[in-house]
Amino acid sequence: MNKYVECPECAALVQPDADVEVGELITCPECGTELEVTAIDPLQVTLAPQVEEDWGE
């Protein structure tokens, strides 16, 4: 597994924990953007979806 992945927001190198799993959220230390792990080998991330309030709907 790659040890680093590039943040799609700021291009900084992010190092997730060694036991990271698909679907896990990690945070870019440079810009603070939440990233969702989409694949492990090779390591890939996307911008995490924004959680929206449903306000009881």
DOTI-62615 format. One line per 5 residues: their letters; for each residue x, y, z of C-alpha. Coordinates in Angstrom, 2 decimals, always signed. Each point is the difference from the previous one (the first is absolute). Layout:
A> X:Y:Z ~ ...
***
This chain:
MNKYV> +0.00:+0.00:+0.00 ~ +1.18:+3.52:-0.76 ~ +0.87:+1.86:+3.15 ~ -1.16:+3.36:-1.33 ~ -2.85:+1.28:-2.10
ECPEC> -0.41:+3.43:-1.57 ~ -2.77:+2.24:+1.33 ~ -2.33:+0.84:-2.92 ~ -0.67:+3.43:+1.54 ~ +3.52:+1.37:+0.65
AALVQ> +2.38:-2.67:-1.42 ~ +1.70:-0.56:+3.38 ~ +1.19:-3.50:+0.79 ~ -2.18:-1.69:+2.61 ~ +1.15:-3.04:+1.98
PDADV> -2.93:-2.06:+1.31 ~ +0.34:-2.58:+2.76 ~ +1.46:-3.34:-1.10 ~ -3.30:-1.75:+0.80 ~ -2.21:+2.42:-1.96
EVGEL> -3.09:-1.57:-1.61 ~ -2.19:+0.84:-3.00 ~ -2.69:+2.47:+1.03 ~ +2.06:+1.46:+2.84 ~ +0.30:+3.77:+0.25
ITCPE> +3.40:+1.61:+0.38 ~ +0.88:+3.69:+0.29 ~ +2.61:+1.82:-2.04 ~ +2.48:+1.56:+2.45 ~ +0.66:+2.94:-2.34
CGTEL> -3.47:+1.24:-0.95 ~ -2.24:-1.90:+2.45 ~ -2.14:-1.52:-2.76 ~ -1.69:-3.30:+0.87 ~ +0.88:-2.76:-2.43
EVTAI> -1.69:-3.36:-0.48 ~ +2.16:-3.03:-0.74 ~ -1.40:-1.63:-3.16 ~ +2.67:-2.65:-0.64 ~ +2.87:-1.59:+1.90
DPLQV> +2.36:-1.43:-2.61 ~ +0.83:+2.39:-1.51 ~ -1.08:+2.49:+2.65 ~ -2.59:+2.44:-1.36 ~ -2.14:+2.71:+1.59
TLAPQ> -2.76:+2.39:-1.04 ~ -1.49:+3.02:+1.68 ~ -2.30:-1.24:+2.75 ~ -3.69:+0.71:-0.65 ~ -1.41:+2.88:+1.97
VEEDW> -2.51:-1.14:+2.60 ~ -3.22:+1.91:-0.30 ~ -2.51:+0.56:+2.76 ~ -3.39:-1.51:-0.78 ~ -1.75:+2.12:+2.67
GE> -2.44:-2.81:+0.78 ~ -1.16:-0.53:-3.57
***
